[in-house]
Amino acid sequence: MRYKLLAVICIGFILWFTIQPVEMSWTETDVRLTEVIGGVAVVAVLMLLWRRRQTCLSAVDVVVTLWFVYVMLRAYVDPVYPCANFCLRSMQMFALYIVVRLLLSSVDMTERVLVVGILICAGYEVFVGAGQLLNGTSRHYLYALSGTFLNPGPYSAFLSMGLVMSCQLKKGYWLPAVFLVLLPATWSRAALVSAAVCLGIIYWDQWKRWRWWVFLAAVLAMSGLYFLKQGSANGRSIIYLISLLCICQHPVFGSGIGSFCHQYAEGLSSFYAWHPSFSFQSADVTDSAYNSLLQIGVEQGLTGVVITVVLIALLFFKLKAQGKVLGMGLFCLLIFSMFSYPLDLLPYQILFVLISAFAASENKGAVLLTRQHQRYLIPITITCCVIMFSNIIYKAIKNRAIAETDYKITAGISHAGFIDNYYSILPLLRNNPHFLFDFGKILSEEKRYNDSNAILCMGTLVSNDPMFYIVQGNNYSEMGFYQEAEQAYLKAFSVMPNRIYPLYRLMLLYKKEGCKAQMESMAMRVVSFNEKIVSPATDEMREKAKEIAYYLKESMNDL
């Protein structure tokens, strides 16, 4: 009993990290998690040796290891894109998976332990969200509640998982009601759809006699959700379309780990060249495909997709026998990930690893590894490797967390005195587009145009924001390279064809060159342009274009 209690405490420590405030960059939470991984590894191997338990190899273990090796090799073979953060997170989660597998091999842990732990975490998120509603303390100024996340989108995944898993338990209606109260307040279509599908499966026997009415209600509900946020839905449809086109460009092995943002920009630019009359009003800057499988396809190709699908199939096969509640929670999370980005965030990555390790801990049909003299050798070897692995990860993440903190202190402050500091942390923050953009702007303001363009080129590898090309165009214009400036502005517009600013910069460039015909054409285009977001800045650009068009017209009349 005491061994099981120790294992439960270790699982509790790991779950505690799922309710820590989520940030966009490395933080102390990531550092502490790596420390906990090393500590749990020691506890797990000591329990294995003391209890003389055997560790078995599961098919899930094989597929997880295959995926990890494939990602590392893919990143090593094609290091075009900065992917250190993704590789570090993959290493961290792989080490966590091994540790939890060893821990679950040392005790006979039931599904209920993990289910209760996840529901407690989901309940805590409900408590935090309710407090934000009452006190106005949301972490996003546009939304009433966000939990420990940065916006209600990923936060709602916790609520939908809690609702589905509590319904699968079938222990009364008060627990599901706790999650159901706040779920609609998030306005998350992904959460509502994933919860509805899972609840339909759970209660199918009760309402299958009314299946046609249910189907009609579902169609009406989906239509309502679409028109409720039509712009967002159309925007994600564009993202899905461009992602599919990117997969077609590199179908087998993908375009490289960490390549999604750049490939999306290139794909959208190519699509605009093919279909300039297509409506891009809903397109926007994105750092995610809002579909985990599509993002894997873009970066890892169909090879990565096949490995992922095989892993998911194995997990459901295993959980069908020993973890139906966890299986339904996992199913809810996976449906959610088809419309959003929960698996890009640490809390859901931890949950996925825990559920996967639990599914793999079933020993029936497994290949026995620890026999006779191997009984002690293999667990000790694995643990030593994990501890050394964790130490490497710890140092790398710690350095990046410090660099992120240093950058946050000076973020948004343009001063030449920070240039040396920016160069010193550049190797650690090549994945951070905000850092690269700020750095490029500082160098540009100091008239170090070539250095600025070099940093901005790095930014285009990790972001599809057209402003990277705009600032490059400004730099070329200041250096007198007007043709290069024109190409940069045209590229900025093709990357995001619903922005008026690139056209405005082109108009000013032609004015600077003295190209009246091009200037007049671009001024008329700016005046008639239907931009996505109207603001005082866009109104000012349009007024400036009207002045230029009027001036040119008067000049022609005088002639």
C-alpha positions in Angstrom: 0.0 0.0 0.0 2.8 2.4 0.9 4.4 1.8 -2.6 1.2 2.7 -4.3 0.8 5.8 -2.2 4.4 6.9 -3.2 3.5 6.4 -6.8 0.3 8.4 -6.4 2.3 11.2 -4.9 4.7 11.2 -7.8 1.8 11.3 -10.3 0.3 14.2 -8.3 3.5 16.1 -8.6 3.5 15.6 -12.4 -0.2 16.6 -12.7 0.5 19.7 -10.6 2.4 21.1 -13.6 -0.8 21.0 -15.7 -2.4 23.7 -13.7 0.5 26.2 -13.7 0.1 29.4 -15.6 0.8 28.8 -19.2 3.2 31.1 -21.0 4.3 31.5 -24.6 8.0 30.9 -23.8 10.2 28.8 -21.5 9.6 29.5 -17.8 10.6 28.2 -14.4 7.7 25.7 -14.7 9.6 23.9 -17.5 12.8 23.9 -15.4 11.0 22.5 -12.4 9.3 19.8 -14.4 12.7 18.5 -15.6 13.9 18.4 -12.0 10.8 16.4 -11.0 11.4 14.0 -13.9 14.9 13.2 -12.6 13.5 12.7 -9.0 10.7 10.5 -10.1 13.1 8.4 -12.2 15.1 7.6 -9.0 12.0 6.7 -7.0 10.7 4.5 -9.8 13.8 2.4 -10.2 14.2 2.0 -6.5 10.7 0.7 -6.2 11.2 -1.6 -9.1 14.4 -3.1 -7.6 12.9 -3.3 -4.1 9.8 -5.0 -5.2 11.6 -7.1 -7.8 9.0 -6.2 -10.5 9.6 -6.9 -14.1 9.4 -4.2 -16.8 7.8 -5.2 -20.1 8.0 -3.7 -23.5 4.8 -2.6 -25.1 3.9 -1.9 -28.7 3.1 1.6 -27.5 6.7 1.9 -26.2 8.0 0.9 -29.6 5.9 3.4 -31.6 6.7 6.3 -29.1 10.4 5.6 -29.4 10.1 5.3 -33.2 8.4 8.7 -33.3 11.0 10.3 -31.1 13.9 8.9 -33.1 12.3 10.1 -36.3 11.8 13.6 -35.1 15.4 13.9 -33.8 16.8 12.5 -37.1 14.5 14.7 -39.1 15.7 17.8 -37.2 19.4 16.7 -37.5 19.3 15.9 -41.2 17.5 19.1 -42.3 18.5 21.8 -39.8 17.2 24.7 -42.0 14.6 25.9 -39.5 15.2 26.8 -35.9 13.7 23.9 -34.0 15.6 23.7 -30.8 12.6 24.5 -28.7 10.5 21.7 -30.3 13.3 19.2 -29.9 13.9 20.1 -26.3 10.2 19.7 -25.5 10.2 16.4 -27.3 13.1 15.2 -25.3 11.5 16.4 -22.1 8.2 14.6 -22.9 10.0 11.4 -24.0 12.0 11.4 -20.7 8.7 11.9 -18.8 7.1 9.0 -20.7 10.0 6.7 -19.7 9.8 7.7 -16.1 6.0 7.2 -15.8 6.3 3.9 -17.5 8.9 2.7 -15.0 6.8 4.1 -12.2 3.6 2.3 -13.3 5.6 -0.9 -13.8 6.6 -0.8 -10.1 2.9 -0.8 -8.8 -0.5 -1.9 -9.9 -2.1 1.4 -10.4 -5.8 1.5 -11.4 -7.3 3.9 -13.9 -9.2 5.7 -11.2 -6.1 7.3 -9.8 -5.3 9.1 -13.0 -9.0 9.9 -13.6 -9.4 11.5 -10.2 -6.2 13.4 -10.6 -7.2 14.8 -14.0 -10.7 15.7 -12.7 -9.2 17.5 -9.7 -7.0 19.6 -12.1 -10.0 20.3 -14.3 -12.0 21.2 -11.2 -9.2 23.6 -10.2 -9.5 25.2 -13.6 -13.2 25.7 -13.1 -12.5 27.4 -9.7 -10.0 29.7 -11.4 -12.3 30.5 -14.3 -15.2 31.3 -11.9 -13.0 33.6 -9.9 -12.0 35.4 -13.1 -15.7 35.9 -14.1 -16.5 37.3 -10.7 -13.3 39.4 -10.1 -12.4 40.4 -13.7 -9.0 38.9 -13.4 -8.8 37.1 -16.7 -5.3 36.7 -18.3 -6.6 38.1 -21.6 -8.2 41.6 -21.6 -10.7 40.7 -24.4 -12.2 37.7 -22.6 -13.9 37.2 -19.3 -12.2 34.0 -18.4 -9.1 32.1 -19.4 -8.2 29.9 -16.4 -4.4 29.4 -16.2 -4.1 29.8 -20.0 -3.6 32.9 -22.1 -7.1 32.8 -23.7 -10.3 30.7 -23.3 -9.6 28.6 -26.4 -7.1 26.1 -24.9 -8.7 26.6 -21.5 -12.0 25.2 -22.7 -10.3 21.9 -23.6 -9.8 21.2 -19.8 -13.5 21.9 -19.2 -14.6 19.6 -22.1 -12.3 16.8 -20.9 -13.6 17.2 -17.4 -17.2 17.1 -18.6 -16.7 14.0 -20.8 -14.7 12.0 -18.2 -17.1 12.8 -15.4 -20.1 11.7 -17.6 -18.2 8.5 -18.5 -17.8 7.7 -14.8 -21.6 7.8 -14.5 -21.5 8.7 -10.8 -24.4 11.2 -10.8 -25.0 14.5 -12.5 -23.5 17.0 -10.1 -19.9 16.6 -11.3 -20.7 17.1 -15.0 -22.7 20.1 -14.1 -19.6 21.7 -12.5 -17.9 21.8 -16.0 -21.1 22.4 -18.0 -21.7 25.7 -16.2 -18.6 27.4 -17.5 -18.1 25.6 -20.8 -20.5 27.8 -22.9 -18.9 30.9 -21.4 -15.7 30.2 -23.2 -17.4 30.5 -26.6 -15.1 27.7 -27.9 -16.6 25.8 -30.8 -13.9 23.2 -30.6 -14.8 22.4 -27.0 -18.5 22.3 -27.7 -18.0 20.0 -30.7 -15.6 17.6 -29.0 -17.8 17.4 -25.9 -21.0 16.9 -28.0 -19.4 14.0 -30.0 -18.1 12.3 -26.9 -21.4 12.7 -25.0 -23.2 11.3 -28.1 -21.1 8.2 -27.8 -21.6 7.9 -24.1 -25.3 8.2 -24.1 -26.0 6.7 -27.5 -28.2 3.9 -26.1 -30.4 6.4 -24.4 -31.1 8.6 -27.5 -30.5 6.4 -30.5 -34.2 6.1 -31.0 -34.3 9.8 -31.7 -31.1 9.7 -33.8 -32.6 11.6 -36.8 -33.8 14.4 -34.5 -30.3 14.4 -32.9 -28.7 14.5 -36.3 -30.9 17.5 -37.4 -30.2 19.3 -34.1 -26.4 18.7 -34.7 -26.6 20.2 -38.2 -28.5 23.2 -37.0 -26.0 23.7 -34.1 -23.0 23.4 -36.4 -24.6 25.9 -38.8 -25.2 28.3 -35.9 -21.6 27.9 -34.6 -20.3 28.7 -38.1 -22.4 31.9 -38.5 -21.6 32.9 -34.9 -17.9 33.2 -35.8 -17.9 33.1 -39.5 -14.7 35.1 -40.0 -12.8 32.8 -37.7 -14.2 29.7 -39.3 -13.3 30.9 -42.8 -9.8 31.9 -41.6 -9.2 28.4 -40.3 -10.5 26.9 -43.6 -7.8 28.9 -45.4 -5.2 27.6 -43.0 -6.3 24.0 -43.6 -6.2 24.5 -47.3 -2.8 26.0 -47.4 -1.5 23.3 -45.0 -2.8 20.6 -47.4 -1.0 22.4 -50.2 2.2 22.4 -48.2 1.9 18.7 -47.5 1.6 18.1 -51.2 4.9 20.0 -51.8 6.8 17.7 -49.4 4.6 14.6 -49.0 7.0 11.9 -47.6 9.2 13.5 -44.9 7.6 17.0 -44.7 9.4 20.3 -45.0 11.3 20.1 -41.8 10.8 20.4 -38.0 9.8 23.9 -37.1 9.0 24.8 -40.7 5.2 25.4 -40.5 5.2 29.2 -40.2 7.5 29.8 -43.1 5.9 27.1 -45.3 2.5 28.6 -44.5 3.7 32.0 -45.7 5.2 30.6 -48.8 2.1 28.5 -49.5 -0.2 31.5 -49.1 2.0 33.6 -51.3 1.9 30.9 -54.0 -1.8 30.5 -53.7 -2.3 34.2 -54.1 -0.2 34.1 -57.2 -2.4 31.4 -58.6 -5.8 32.8 -57.4 -5.4 36.6 -57.0 -9.2 37.0 -57.0 -9.7 34.6 -54.1 -11.1 36.2 -50.9 -8.4 36.4 -48.3 -10.4 38.6 -45.9 -10.3 36.0 -43.2 -6.6 35.1 -43.5 -4.3 36.2 -40.6 -0.9 35.6 -39.1 -0.8 32.2 -37.4 1.8 30.1 -35.6 -0.4 27.0 -35.7 -2.3 24.9 -38.3 -5.2 24.6 -35.7 -5.1 21.0 -36.6 -2.4 18.8 -35.0 -2.5 16.2 -37.7 -2.1 18.8 -40.5 0.8 20.5 -38.7 2.5 17.1 -38.3 1.9 16.5 -42.0 3.5 19.8 -43.0 6.6 19.4 -40.8 7.1 15.6 -40.7 5.3 14.5 -43.8 3.1 11.4 -44.2 5.7 9.4 -42.4 5.0 11.4 -39.2 1.3 11.2 -39.9 1.4 7.4 -40.2 3.4 7.0 -37.0 0.9 9.3 -35.2 -2.2 7.5 -36.4 -0.6 4.1 -35.5 0.2 5.4 -32.0 -3.4 6.7 -31.5 -4.9 3.4 -32.7 -2.7 1.5 -30.3 -3.7 3.8 -27.4 -7.4 3.3 -28.0 -7.0 -0.4 -28.4 -5.2 -0.6 -25.0 -7.5 1.8 -23.2 -10.6 -0.1 -24.4 -9.7 -2.9 -22.1 -8.2 -1.1 -19.1 -9.1 2.6 -19.2 -12.4 3.6 -20.9 -12.7 6.8 -18.9 -9.2 7.9 -19.9 -9.8 6.7 -23.4 -12.9 9.0 -23.7 -10.9 11.9 -22.2 -8.2 11.3 -24.8 -10.7 11.1 -27.6 -12.2 14.4 -26.5 -8.7 16.0 -26.5 -7.9 14.6 -29.9 -11.1 15.9 -31.4 -10.4 19.3 -29.9 -6.9 19.2 -31.4 -8.4 18.9 -34.9 -9.7 22.5 -34.5 -7.2 24.1 -32.2 -3.7 23.8 -30.7 -4.0 22.2 -27.2 -1.2 19.7 -27.9 1.2 22.6 -28.5 0.9 23.5 -24.8 2.7 21.9 -21.8 -0.4 20.9 -19.7 -2.0 18.8 -22.5 1.3 17.4 -23.5 1.7 16.1 -20.0 -1.8 14.7 -20.0 -1.2 12.9 -23.3 2.1 11.4 -22.0 0.4 10.2 -18.8 -2.5 8.5 -20.6 -0.1 7.0 -23.1 2.2 5.6 -20.4 -0.8 4.2 -18.6 -2.0 2.5 -21.8 1.4 1.0 -22.3 1.7 -0.3 -18.8 -0.7 -3.3 -19.5 1.6 -6.3 -19.5 -0.6 -8.8 -21.4 1.0 -9.8 -24.7 4.1 -7.7 -24.0 7.7 -8.8 -24.7 9.5 -9.5 -21.5 12.8 -7.6 -21.1 13.9 -8.1 -17.6 14.8 -11.8 -17.1 17.2 -13.2 -14.5 20.4 -11.1 -14.5 18.8 -8.4 -16.7 16.2 -7.7 -14.0 18.4 -5.2 -12.3 20.6 -4.1 -15.2 18.0 -2.8 -17.6 16.0 -0.6 -15.1 19.2 0.9 -13.7 20.7 1.6 -17.1 17.4 3.2 -18.3 17.3 5.4 -15.2 20.9 6.5 -15.5 20.3 7.4 -19.1 17.1 9.4 -18.1 18.9 11.3 -15.4 21.8 12.2 -17.7 19.2 13.1 -20.4 17.3 15.2 -17.9 20.4 17.0 -16.8 21.2 18.0 -20.4 17.6 19.1 -20.9 17.6 21.0 -17.6 20.7 23.1 -18.6 19.4 23.9 -22.0 15.9 24.9 -20.8 17.3 26.9 -17.9 19.5 28.9 -20.2 16.6 29.6 -22.5 14.3 30.6 -19.6 16.9 33.1 -18.4 17.3 34.5 -21.9 13.5 34.9 -22.2 13.4 36.7 -18.9 16.2 39.0 -20.0 14.4 39.8 -23.2 11.1 40.5 -21.5 12.8 43.2 -19.4 13.8 45.2 -22.5 11.0 44.1 -24.9 9.6 47.1 -26.8 12.4 49.4 -25.8 14.4 50.6 -28.9 17.8 51.6 -27.7 21.2 51.0 -29.2 22.6 50.0 -25.8 20.7 46.7 -25.9 22.3 45.6 -29.2 25.1 43.7 -27.6 22.8 42.1 -25.1 20.5 41.0 -28.0 23.4 39.5 -29.8 24.4 37.6 -26.7 21.0 35.9 -26.3 20.3 35.5 -30.1 21.5 31.8 -30.2 19.0 30.9 -27.5 16.0 32.9 -28.9 16.1 32.2 -32.6 12.7 30.6 -32.2 11.2 33.7 -30.8 9.7 35.9 -33.6 8.9 38.8 -31.2 12.6 39.0 -30.1 13.8 38.8 -33.7 11.4 41.5 -34.9 12.4 43.9 -32.0 16.1 43.2 -32.7 15.7 43.9 -36.4 13.9 47.2 -35.7 16.6 48.4 -33.3 19.3 47.6 -35.8 17.3 49.4 -38.5 16.8 52.5 -36.4 20.6 52.6 -35.8 21.0 52.5 -39.6 22.6 49.1 -39.5 20.4 48.0 -42.4 22.3 44.9 -43.5 22.5 43.5 -40.0 18.8 44.3 -39.5 17.9 42.4 -42.7 19.9 39.4 -41.6 18.0 39.2 -38.3 14.7 39.8 -40.1 15.5 37.0 -42.5 15.8 34.7 -39.5 12.4 36.0 -38.4 10.8 34.9 -41.6 11.8 31.3 -40.9 9.7 31.2 -37.6 6.9 33.6 -38.4 4.5 34.4 -41.3 4.0 38.0 -40.2 4.4 40.3 -43.3 5.9 43.0 -41.1 9.3 41.2 -41.3 9.2 41.9 -45.1 8.0 45.4 -44.6 10.9 46.4 -42.4 13.3 44.7 -44.8 11.7 46.8 -47.6 12.2 49.9 -45.5 15.9 49.1 -45.0 16.4 48.5 -48.7 14.7 51.8 -49.5 16.9 53.7 -47.1 20.0 52.1 -48.7 18.7 53.1 -52.2 18.0 49.6 -53.4 14.6 50.3 -54.7 14.1 47.2 -56.7 14.9 45.0 -53.7 12.5 47.2 -51.6 9.8 46.7 -54.1 10.2 42.9 -54.0 10.1 42.9 -50.2 6.8 45.0 -50.2 5.3 42.7 -52.8 6.3 39.7 -50.9 4.7 41.2 -47.7 1.4 41.7 -49.6 1.4 38.2 -51.1 2.0 36.7 -47.7 -1.0 38.5 -46.3 -3.2 39.8 -49.2 -5.7 41.5 -46.9 -3.2 44.1 -45.5 -3.2 47.6 -46.9 0.1 48.6 -45.4 2.4 46.9 -48.0 0.5 48.6 -50.8 0.9 51.9 -48.9 4.6 51.4 -48.6 4.8 50.6 -52.3 3.0 53.9 -53.1 5.5 55.8 -51.0 8.4 53.9 -52.6 7.2 54.9 -56.1 6.8 58.5 -54.9 10.4 58.4 -53.6 11.7 57.0 -57.0 9.6 59.6 -58.9 7.7 56.8 -60.8 4.4 58.7 -61.3 2.5 56.1 -63.3 3.2 53.4 -60.7 2.5 55.8 -57.8 -0.8 56.8 -59.3 -1.8 53.1 -59.9 -0.8 52.1 -56.4 -2.6 55.2 -54.9 -5.8 54.2 -56.6 -5.4 50.7 -55.4 -4.9 51.9 -51.8 -8.0 54.1 -52.0 -10.2 51.2 -53.3 -8.7 48.5 -51.2 -11.0 46.5 -48.9 -8.8 45.8 -45.9 -9.6 43.2 -43.2 -9.4 45.6 -40.2 -10.4 49.3 -40.5 -8.6 51.6 -38.0 -7.5 55.2 -37.8 -4.1 54.1 -39.3 -5.8 52.6 -42.4 -8.0 55.7 -42.7 -4.9 57.9 -42.6 -3.2 55.8 -45.3 -6.3 56.0 -47.6 -6.4 59.8 -47.1 -2.8 60.1 -48.0 -3.4 58.0 -51.1 -6.3 60.3 -52.0 -4.1 63.3 -51.7 -1.5 61.8 -54.0 -4.1 60.7 -56.5 -5.7 64.2 -56.5 -2.3 65.9 -56.8 -1.3 63.7 -59.8 -4.7 64.4 -61.4 -4.3 68.1 -61.0 -0.8 68.0 -62.4 -2.0 66.2 -65.5 -4.8 68.8 -66.0 -2.3 71.6 -65.8 -0.3 70.0 -68.5 
